[in-house]
Amino acid sequence: MKNRLKLIGKILVSIILVFALIIGSYVIYVYAQYHRLPNDMKQTIKNPQTQQVELGQTYKMMTFNIGYGSYPPSFNFFMDGGDDVRAYSKSAVKSAIQEDIRLINKEKPDFGNIQEIDWQGDRSQQVNEPQMVRAGLPDYTSVLTQNYDSAFLFYPVTKPIGKAKSGIMTYSKYEIESSTRYKLPIETNFNKFFDLDRAFSVSILPIKNSDKKFVIFNTHLSAFITDQKIQKQQLLTLFDEMKKYVSKGDYVICGADYNHALAGKAHPELTWMKEFPTENLTKGMRVVAPTNAPTVRSLDYAYDKKNPKNTFGIIDGFLVSNNIKDLKIQTIDNQFKSSDHQPVVMDFSLEK
């Protein structure tokens, strides 16, 4: 009997040691794989255009968080309290990206910003989304900026989200002469493995017969961050960079997913829909946001148009310098067909 108990004890200890070794090895792997890209990185401009923007002309711009093609109306995400983790299938992701391309081509914006565009992502079924978007928008120049390149995240344990490369994209019918990636502050504790890396891009467009520039900012601020000081630092970092161009008299637009309420009701109980701090915004900049329809839904429940249980808000829109006249802004309400966000479009002109 004693020998049998000793044998059982040895087996249990061996099992515990094996699990400890696996967990320890995984923690070492995650820490070893974790990295942040350096600051002030020049970006590659694909399919360059030569036509230049002009003062006094009317243009249209879109900003759209496409949710890496993985959030159809039926999707409810585990980090919001739902059940789903990865996209349903590769064909579902491709179908969503094709719908996004259709929306863009229907609106025919002169400029656009995209957030949460994946490539080499397990969560998005390894679909090369930038390749699809560029093929669907052959008349645009584009800049793809990497947000993060994560290690394999074994979370949730039963259905791990896996690895992902994800970023933001700016596209334009007009010449982009340069584009740069800048780092944003993030949490430095273990939460960094879930927030990963964060950045914003600054694309510079020459203006015909002018020494001023048209400057497009693109970013996707952290959603599930717990440290409000870091949330504030991200915005202040963005605002400080804007100040450099506003002070020179350049024309500045930021189209983004701010994960703050730009208009309508804020939800301070959510990490991603607190009130936008307009009091800290760069002097000479203002918020331009739609009010006709929400730009985002929560992912704790699937979306049901007839009986929606989600929380809705307006967290996508534009920050514009005062030398830009906004003529019209609206959410394109497509009932969250391809993403948990809806695109926002703005007509504007660069004032002489």
SVG drawing of the C-alpha trace seen along z (x, -y; Angstrom):
<svg xmlns="http://www.w3.org/2000/svg" viewBox="-37 -82 51 84">
<polyline fill="none" stroke="black" stroke-width="0.4" points="0.0,0.0 2.8,-2.4 4.6,-1.6 1.5,-2.3 1.0,-5.7 4.6,-6.6 4.2,-5.7 1.0,-7.9 2.9,-10.7 5.8,-10.5 3.4,-10.5 1.6,-13.6 4.8,-15.4 6.1,-14.6 2.9,-15.9 3.1,-19.1 6.8,-19.5 5.9,-19.0 3.1,-21.6 5.4,-24.0 8.1,-23.5 5.6,-24.1 4.2,-27.2 7.7,-28.5 8.9,-27.9 5.9,-29.7 6.5,-32.7 10.1,-32.8 9.0,-32.6 6.5,-35.4 9.0,-37.7 11.7,-36.8 9.4,-37.4 8.0,-40.7 9.5,-43.8 8.5,-47.3 9.5,-48.9 11.8,-51.9 10.4,-55.5 10.5,-57.7 10.4,-55.1 10.1,-56.1 7.3,-54.2 7.1,-52.7 4.7,-54.5 3.1,-52.0 1.7,-52.9 2.8,-56.6 0.6,-59.2 1.7,-62.6 -1.4,-64.8 -1.3,-67.3 -4.0,-68.6 -5.0,-72.2 -6.3,-75.0 -10.0,-75.8 -11.0,-72.5 -13.6,-70.2 -12.4,-66.7 -13.8,-63.7 -12.0,-61.6 -13.1,-58.3 -11.9,-56.7 -12.8,-53.1 -11.8,-50.5 -12.4,-47.3 -12.0,-45.0 -9.5,-42.8 -12.4,-41.4 -13.5,-39.2 -16.5,-40.9 -19.8,-40.2 -23.1,-41.1 -23.2,-37.6 -19.7,-37.9 -19.4,-38.5 -15.8,-38.9 -14.3,-37.3 -12.5,-40.4 -15.9,-42.2 -17.5,-39.4 -18.6,-37.3 -17.6,-33.9 -15.9,-34.2 -12.1,-34.5 -10.9,-34.0 -12.8,-34.8 -15.2,-32.1 -13.3,-31.2 -10.9,-32.4 -13.9,-32.9 -15.7,-34.9 -12.7,-37.3 -12.4,-37.6 -16.1,-38.4 -15.9,-41.1 -12.8,-42.7 -14.6,-42.7 -17.5,-44.4 -15.2,-47.1 -13.7,-47.6 -17.2,-47.9 -18.0,-50.6 -14.9,-52.5 -15.4,-52.4 -19.1,-53.4 -18.1,-56.5 -15.1,-57.3 -13.1,-59.2 -10.0,-61.1 -8.3,-60.0 -8.8,-57.3 -7.6,-55.8 -8.0,-52.2 -7.4,-50.7 -7.1,-47.1 -5.9,-45.7 -4.2,-42.3 -1.7,-40.1 -0.2,-36.9 -2.9,-36.8 -4.3,-33.7 -7.3,-35.7 -8.1,-36.7 -7.3,-33.2 -4.0,-34.3 -5.7,-36.5 -3.4,-39.1 -5.8,-42.0 -3.5,-44.8 -3.0,-42.9 -6.7,-42.6 -7.4,-46.3 -4.6,-47.5 -5.9,-45.2 -9.4,-46.6 -8.2,-50.2 -5.8,-50.4 -6.1,-54.1 -4.8,-55.0 -1.4,-55.3 -1.1,-53.7 1.1,-53.5 0.8,-50.5 2.1,-51.1 2.6,-48.2 1.0,-48.5 2.3,-45.3 3.7,-41.8 2.6,-39.6 3.9,-36.4 1.5,-33.4 -0.9,-34.4 -2.2,-31.2 -5.4,-33.0 -8.1,-32.0 -6.5,-28.6 -9.3,-26.6 -9.3,-28.7 -6.1,-30.8 -6.2,-33.9 -2.6,-33.1 -0.2,-35.4 -1.0,-38.5 0.6,-41.2 -1.7,-44.2 -1.6,-47.8 -3.1,-51.0 -3.3,-52.1 -3.6,-55.5 -4.6,-55.7 -4.8,-58.7 -5.6,-59.6 -3.0,-62.4 0.7,-62.4 2.1,-61.4 5.7,-62.6 6.6,-61.0 5.2,-59.0 6.5,-58.3 5.6,-55.9 5.8,-57.2 5.5,-55.1 2.7,-55.7 3.1,-55.0 1.8,-51.7 1.6,-49.9 4.9,-48.3 3.5,-45.6 2.2,-42.2 -0.8,-44.0 1.6,-45.0 1.3,-41.4 -2.4,-42.0 -2.2,-45.7 1.0,-44.8 2.4,-47.8 0.7,-51.1 1.7,-53.7 0.5,-56.5 1.5,-57.5 2.0,-61.0 1.7,-61.2 2.8,-64.5 1.1,-65.6 2.4,-68.5 -0.1,-71.3 0.1,-72.7 1.5,-76.3 1.9,-76.4 4.7,-76.1 2.3,-74.5 1.6,-70.8 -1.5,-68.7 -0.8,-66.3 -2.8,-63.2 -2.5,-61.4 -3.8,-57.9 -4.0,-55.9 -5.9,-53.4 -5.6,-54.1 -5.7,-51.4 -9.1,-49.9 -8.6,-47.6 -5.9,-49.6 -6.4,-49.7 -4.0,-52.6 -5.8,-55.8 -2.5,-57.7 -1.3,-55.8 -4.5,-56.6 -3.9,-60.3 -0.2,-60.0 -1.2,-58.4 -3.4,-61.4 -0.9,-64.0 1.8,-62.3 -0.5,-62.5 -1.4,-66.2 2.2,-67.2 3.1,-65.9 0.1,-67.7 1.3,-71.0 4.5,-70.9 2.5,-71.2 -0.3,-73.4 2.2,-76.0 3.7,-76.2 0.2,-76.8 0.0,-73.3 -3.4,-71.7 -3.9,-68.8 -6.4,-66.0 -6.4,-63.0 -8.9,-60.2 -8.9,-57.5 -10.4,-55.1 -9.8,-57.1 -11.5,-54.7 -13.0,-57.8 -16.4,-59.2 -16.2,-62.1 -19.9,-62.9 -23.0,-61.5 -23.0,-59.6 -19.8,-58.5 -19.5,-55.3 -16.9,-55.8 -17.5,-52.3 -15.9,-51.0 -12.1,-51.4 -12.8,-52.3 -15.6,-54.9 -14.6,-57.5 -15.2,-61.1 -12.7,-62.6 -10.5,-65.2 -11.1,-68.2 -9.6,-70.5 -6.2,-68.9 -6.5,-69.1 -3.8,-71.0 -4.7,-74.7 -5.9,-75.3 -7.5,-71.8 -11.1,-70.7 -13.2,-67.6 -15.5,-66.8 -17.7,-63.8 -20.9,-62.4 -24.2,-62.2 -26.5,-60.5 -25.6,-57.0 -23.1,-55.2 -19.7,-54.3 -19.1,-51.4 -21.0,-48.6 -19.9,-46.6 -19.0,-43.0 -20.5,-41.5 -23.6,-40.4 -24.2,-39.6 -25.8,-42.5 -29.5,-42.2 -31.0,-45.2 -34.5,-44.5 -33.5,-43.9 -30.0,-45.3 -28.4,-44.6 -25.1,-46.2 -23.7,-49.4 -23.3,-52.0 -21.2,-55.1 -19.3,-57.5 -15.5,-56.9 -14.4,-57.3 -14.1,-60.6 -11.7,-63.4 -9.5,-66.0 -9.0,-68.9 -7.0,-72.1 -8.9,-75.4 -7.7,-76.2 -9.8,-73.3 -13.5,-73.8 -15.6,-70.8 -18.6,-70.8 -20.4,-67.6 -19.8,-64.6 -21.7,-61.3 -21.5,-57.7 -22.2,-55.3 -24.8,-53.1 -24.5,-49.6 -25.8,-47.9 -22.3,-46.7 -22.2,-44.3 -18.5,-43.7 -17.0,-45.1 -17.9,-46.2 -17.3,-49.8 -18.9,-51.7 -17.1,-54.1 -17.2,-57.8 -16.9,-60.2 -16.2,-64.0 -16.4,-66.5 -13.9,-69.3 -11.8,-72.0 -8.4,-73.5 -9.1,-77.2 -6.9,-79.7"/>
</svg>
